Amino acid sequence: TVIQTLRSNGLTLHQAPSDKGHISPTRNLALTLEHYRNDRNIDGVLYLHDDALLNMSVLLDKTEKKFRTDSIIGSAFSSYFPFNYKRPESYWDSEQGQRWTFQIEPNGNFYNQHKNVSSPSRPPNLFAGGLGKKNLGKLRNLAKDPRSDPYKLPNGNLVVPSGVQADMLFVPTSVANEFIQAAEIVVDSGIFLEIAIPLAVDFTRRVTNVTVHTIDLCTGWYKAGRKRGTVGMVTACHSEYPNITFGMIHPLKISMGLTEWGDLFDEVVLRPLQSSWV
């Protein structure tokens, strides 16, 4: 298998079929960074779902034509979740920001920028629906973990940023040590991937000078009635958001048919690309 081949080449990987891929991807990204962090020929590590199409040129510095070494790069549908991967404090005043991000006080209470306190039994919404709600107790435990102290606000509160469809993430080896440490904390807490990844990114940014870059993702969650993984999903992305050029499409499985899949592959590769700094 692929995992056996990688292990035979000295790369430690964590395989946890029982977690359904909810936690192990974060751990494996950190383990891979740990393996390559001192390799002068490796600029970073890319985590990517196997049923996604990604134009790799979006990861390159447009001037030097090589992988960026100063930025973490993630995917986000910026028209629907414009605050994904931004510093949470920068969008607390927005309606969506208040809904999707919050702080955890030392006593376990949650609140947003306007101090709308929710008791532990009545927490605010959390990205990823039911999966997110199962992580509320784990987030409280994370806030109590002394290892999270360097990432807290001066008042001792832990900021939980908006979740994100964590379909890809590029982490440069220049911040490998900091990301590995941050990822270890959230993984040890058993936090779901789509909450763990933005937490690890935010933690890393708080202790380094790294910037965070996003590429626009075409997917099907953001619009009711759009069937994921179909040509119609991609058509909807382009027709409803003509000003966005998508650098990534997810999900798209080869089982949809090689002809359709090939056409969509060309769609990703041949379209001009743009992305936005956050």
Secondary structure, DSSP 8 states (H G I E B T S, - for coil): -HHHHHHHTT------GGGTTSSHHHHHHHHHHHHHTT-TT--EEEEE-TT-EE-GGGGB-TTT-SB-SSEEEEEE-TTTSTTTTS-GGGGTTSHHHHHH-EEE-TTS-EE-TT---B-TTS----TTHHHHHTTHHHHHHHHHSGGGGGGS-TTS-EEE------SEEEEEGGGHHHHHHHHHHHHHTT--HHHHHHHHHHHHHHHS--EEEEEEEE-STTSTT--TTSHHHHHHHHHH-TT---SEE----GGG-HHHHHHHHHHHHHS---EEE-
